[in-house]
Amino acid sequence: MAEKIADALRQADCAVDVVDARKSPKNIDAYDLVIVGSGIRADQWTKESLNFLEKNAELLRAKKTALFVSCSMADRKETNVREAARATYLSKVAEKFELTPASNGFFGGYMNMKQSHGFLADLIVKVNSRNLRRHGLNTLGVTDSRDWNAIEAWAAEVAKIASELR
């Protein structure tokens, strides 16, 4: 997903580095815009992405930022459920680190239930499998609800923001 976003930004003549949150850049001062994203696991951002935000919060407050998440809640048909998830995963995370993102992306996710996601996540899936299936998740296989057109459209929006910084 990050590579797809980077490709859209490059098509708009933006210089882009894609960096794994576990190997965050030594100096984010060099960047005009920082996009931070995460998959959602056990109802929260990955620890690597949260650690990046915590470690760099002060510097990020002085930069243009954009946040995005990839999760199955983005596909929920119930507007109130979907918007509550958007608020939890984007607005509340931004508030926690005192960030004011120029844009937020909220996208469907990819889940491969054929592999373990850790004891707690696997237990939650087993306990909630009927409910998860009712909401379109394949609890025995792969569910991919990423909308690549929506992701590229959001990246184009972010590229416009980046262009204004040049």
N, C-alpha and C positions, 0 to 999 in steps of 0.2 A: 504494500500500500504506500509506504514511504517513497519507494522508487517511482511509482506511478505519479505521485504528487510532484516529485522532483523533475520527472520528464516534462510535465505540463509547465512547470516554472522555467525549465531550460528552453522550452519552445517560445517562451516570452522573453528570451534573452537574459534571464536571471542566472547568475553564477550560484551553483548549489552544491553543498556538501551534505551527503546523507551519512549520519553518524548514529551508530547503535548507542542507546542511552547508557549501556554498561561501559562504553569507551568514550565518554563525552569529551568534546574538544577541550584542550587545556585553556583556551582563551576565547570566550564568546564575544569579546569586545570587537573582534574583526567583522562581526556579522551585523548587517542592518536590520534583519528580520530573523527571528528564530521561531521555527515551527516545532512544536513538541506534541507527539502523539503517543497513544497507548491502546492496546487491547484492554478489554475489561475482563478481569478474572476474579471470581468470588466477589463480585459486585464492587470492585475497585480497580484503579489504575495499577499497572504492574509496578512492583517495587523499584525497578530500575528507573522507570520514568519519574516516579515520585521522588526518588533520591536525586535525580538530575534537577528537578524543579526546586527541591529544598536547598541543594548545594548552590544553585545559581539564581535563586529568587531575587536577591538584591540587584544583580546585574540585569536580569530579565525585566525588572520594573522600569529600567531606563531604556529599554528597547521596544520596538514593535514586536509583538508576539502573535502567534496564532496557535490554537490548540485543536486537536482532533482526537476522537476516539472511535474505535471499531467494536461494536457489540451487538448482540442479538436484540437488545431492547430497542434499537433504532428501527426495527421492523415491526414493532407491535402496532396493531391496528387501532388499539384504544389510545386516542390522542392524549388523554390525561396521564396514562402510564408512560407513553413515549416521552412526553414533555417533562415529566418528573425525572425520568432517567437522564434526559439531556441536562436538566438543571443540576442533578447530583454529580454527573460525570464531567461536566464542563464548567458551569457557573460556580459551583461550590469549590471545585479544585482551584479555579482562578482566584476566588475570594480567599481561600486558605493561604495562598502564596502572594496575595495582594497584587495580582496581575490584572491588567485590563486588555484582554486580547482584542486585536483588530478584527479577528474573525474566528469562528468556532465551526468545526466540521463534526458532524454526527452521522456515522455510517454503520451499515450492517456489518456483520462479522463473518468469520470463518471458524468453524469448530469441527475438529476431527475427533469423534468420540471413540474411534478405534484405538486411540492411544490414551494413556493415563495423563491426567492433568493434576496429579497429586491426590493424596488420600482424601482431603476435605472436599475438593471439587468433585471427585468421582463419587463420593458419598452423597453430595447434594444432588447430583444428576440421578443417582439411583432412587433416592427418596422422592424426588420431584419429576421422575420420568414421564408420568402420565400428563402432568401439567405442561411440561416442556414440549411434549409431542403435540399437545393441543395448540400450542403457539408456533408450530411449524419446525421445531428442532428435531432432527434425526438423532435420537439418543443412542443409536447403534452404529451410525456411520458418519458421513460428512454433511455438514450444512454450510453452504456458502451463500450468504445474502449480501455480499458486497456489490454495490451498484457503481460500476466503474465510470459510467457517464456522470453520475452525481459527484464522484470523487474528483474527476477531471474538471468539472465545472467549478467546484470549490477551489481547486488548485489555481484555476484561471483567475478567480476572484482574488485570491491571495497574491497572485503574480501582479495584478493591477496595483495592489497595495505596495508591493515591493518596488514596482516601477516608480511610484510617487516618491520613494525615498532616495532615488538616484539623482 
